[in-house]
Amino acid sequence: MPRLIVLMTVTAALLSACQTDLNVEELPFSCTGPSDCLSGFECVPVGDGSELKQCVRVGANVDASDATADARDVAQDAERDTSVDVGPDSADTSDVTDAVDTTDTTDTPSDADSCANITCSSGEQCVDGACVEAECTTDNECGFREVCEDNQCTSLVYGSIVIEDTTSQGALDCKATSPSPGADIFGVQLFAADGTPIAMGQVDEANLTPIAGNQYDDPSVINSATSATCTGDEQESPEYVSLGCNGATLRVVFSAAGSSIELTDGMVVEIGEYDSACDQFATDESYQVYKCTRSGDHCIVIASGLSGQSSVNL
Ligand SMILES: [Ca+2]
């Protein structure tokens, strides 16, 4: 007896749920003949070449693409029908009520993953189970500061900067005996447009040019910097990274409260370079700065030909 009560309770719950959510207009019911469908509906092939049929409103214009997309739903519904009777049932007055409810004329996608099993041809993308012309297939088809992602033009969101050393190989600073070849970066700091400090930069990626004589080849020293302005301490105990000339790169990100900071127009990045900021020595080293996405996949040059301490507008 307890088992029967449980069964009845589950069945009642299932039927209740079905009656609440069911909308006959939107659910494709499988059928084998006219007698399987409600009054006002007819049993027609789904249109994808299979033997599956479904009940549709008499005279309804069956969309071939919808029929293709819904073929899987028909199969799923058929499977569902074997466990819970949600098909047309003249004894079920709530279903009949839903069947004649024509107020809902919206074409709701039957499945959130309606594109999961659909492969579109080149130049097309799947939207709600149908292949349509893609908005883009390459970045070149998108606007300024946009990229093509998932066939849609998306605005770039910047979240890192790259400092690239552009010191020529023939520069005095790049000789093998130089203890600090290339630009010598001790801190990178982000400021708001009004000059308010926002965050110190942290090294996310470094590709230094290896030079045997480089005594300052640890990029992580930047992560301990508290300012991008020379305070004098650097002279007593120089803590900077020498990039190593000609193409070496350092990518820096900024974060606050554990979240990456988006770099927006108007912000300013201060780049602390040791030789000019702290020593006041003339230097023949140079670098340029890029603004990049957080991952570094997309970058644009925002300042070039820099030497020594620099303020760069983002
Ligand atoms: Ca140097």
Boltz pocket constraint, residues with backbone or C-beta under 6 A from the ligand:
constraints:
  - pocket:
      binder: B
      contacts: [[A, 173], [A, 180], [A, 181], [A, 182], [A, 183], [A, 184], [A, 242], [A, 275], [A, 285]]
      max_distance: 6.0
